[in-house]
Amino acid sequence: MTSEALQDRLTDLVLTNPDVVTIYPIRPTRIQIASRVLSAAAAQPGRRPKAVLSTTAAGTAVEVSVGVTGKRPAPAVCRELHDSIHAELTNAHAAPPLSITVKISSIG
Amino acid sequence: MRTPTPHPAPDAGATDALNPENLDGHTIEELSAYFDAERTPTNFSIESSPGCQIALNALGRLRELTERDLETQAAAEPAPPDGWVQSIMDRIALEAQAGRGIPISHPLPTAHLAMSEGVVRGLIRAAGDSIPEIIVGRCVLDGDVTTAGQPITITVDISVAWGENLLQAAERARNVIHRQLLKHTELNISAIHITVQDVRFARLQRAEVDQS
């Protein structure tokens, strides 16, 4: 499976969780001088934000920022998302996870 | 509950809200105009910004609450100073920014799970605003939220409708905020301080307003 296909699969996996409302673009948090440019570039119509996947010889890193409904406790949803990403990486025989970052960026 | 003060003191930090960097390049005035336009045409930059989403939700609640208040006041009293609503909007902008990362526990060392500080402030504001007689003005998390288990103090300023029991209103705010924090965070909350910062005219039911 290509990295892009795996990225799409992980994105779909996250979005099919009933407690996830949206995936947000990953942005640098401290470098905000050009944030308007960055956010505009990352948020074009038809270009949906995705889980970010990077693979090296040492392993795979996944990062995703989500908004959740708030119906269930956010930490439980966050752990559930992590575990489903971890399982998917294993199923896809991807390089072992170096890190899986899941950030709750909005509730409700 | 702390001693009520009639008007909020100027808050130097609130001026940061005028800085567009706080909301992914957008100002609270832009968001307010976007909200007024019923979020059309869709601004993808705003819609993809968690800070903007938190701020828009808070603006929506503030708009609903203040419109009712203003309807009530219009019948009998002058409107409040324009600066009152603006000061809350500035706080919303300031507090919606992501801020620090608050860890969420997981047994695997490769797991990096977190919630932004802006989310928690948004939770607190939404919880307080859910009480009909209360509008949240400011909320602050004191303590090292980036380290699991560290004691955290929450400080919330509220505005309460005229005629309500201030102690009871503060206690209701404290309880609902505590419940939401217990549900959605793993913070070690050592205290929740509620300050009644302002008293507004009573919010009447729609029927009462129509009859006046």
Chai-1 contact restraints between the chains, C-beta under 6 A:
chainA,res_idxA,chainB,res_idxB,connection_type,confidence,min_distance_angstrom,max_distance_angstrom,comment,restraint_id
A,Y24,B,P50,contact,1.0,0.0,6.0,A-B,restraint_1
A,P25,B,S48,contact,1.0,0.0,6.0,A-B,restraint_2
A,T29,B,A98,contact,1.0,0.0,6.0,A-B,restraint_3
A,Q32,B,E21,contact,1.0,0.0,6.0,A-B,restraint_4
A,S35,B,D24,contact,1.0,0.0,6.0,A-B,restraint_5
A,S35,B,G25,contact,1.0,0.0,6.0,A-B,restraint_6
A,R36,B,G25,contact,1.0,0.0,6.0,A-B,restraint_7
A,S39,B,D24,contact,1.0,0.0,6.0,A-B,restraint_8
A,S39,B,G25,contact,1.0,0.0,6.0,A-B,restraint_9
A,S39,B,S45,contact,1.0,0.0,6.0,A-B,restraint_10
A,S39,B,S49,contact,1.0,0.0,6.0,A-B,restraint_11
A,A40,B,S45,contact,1.0,0.0,6.0,A-B,restraint_12
A,A43,B,F44,contact,1.0,0.0,6.0,A-B,restraint_13
A,A43,B,S45,contact,1.0,0.0,6.0,A-B,restraint_14
A,A43,B,S48,contact,1.0,0.0,6.0,A-B,restraint_15
A,P45,B,F44,contact,1.0,0.0,6.0,A-B,restraint_16
A,P73,B,K183,contact,1.0,0.0,6.0,A-B,restraint_17
A,P73,B,H184,contact,1.0,0.0,6.0,A-B,restraint_18
A,A74,B,H184,contact,1.0,0.0,6.0,A-B,restraint_19
A,P75,B,I104,contact,1.0,0.0,6.0,A-B,restraint_20
A,P75,B,E186,contact,1.0,0.0,6.0,A-B,restraint_21
A,C78,B,I104,contact,1.0,0.0,6.0,A-B,restraint_22
A,C78,B,L113,contact,1.0,0.0,6.0,A-B,restraint_23
A,R79,B,H106,contact,1.0,0.0,6.0,A-B,restraint_24
A,H82,B,A111,contact,1.0,0.0,6.0,A-B,restraint_25
A,H82,B,L113,contact,1.0,0.0,6.0,A-B,restraint_26
A,P97,B,T110,contact,1.0,0.0,6.0,A-B,restraint_27
A,S99,B,T110,contact,1.0,0.0,6.0,A-B,restraint_28
A,S99,B,H112,contact,1.0,0.0,6.0,A-B,restraint_29
A,I100,B,A111,contact,1.0,0.0,6.0,A-B,restraint_30
A,T101,B,H112,contact,1.0,0.0,6.0,A-B,restraint_31
A,V102,B,L113,contact,1.0,0.0,6.0,A-B,restraint_32
A,K103,B,A114,contact,1.0,0.0,6.0,A-B,restraint_33
A,I104,B,M115,contact,1.0,0.0,6.0,A-B,restraint_34
A,I104,B,V119,contact,1.0,0.0,6.0,A-B,restraint_35
A,S105,B,P50,contact,1.0,0.0,6.0,A-B,restraint_36
A,S105,B,S116,contact,1.0,0.0,6.0,A-B,restraint_37
A,S106,B,P50,contact,1.0,0.0,6.0,A-B,restraint_38
A,S106,B,Q53,contact,1.0,0.0,6.0,A-B,restraint_39
A,S106,B,I54,contact,1.0,0.0,6.0,A-B,restraint_40
A,I107,B,V119,contact,1.0,0.0,6.0,A-B,restraint_41
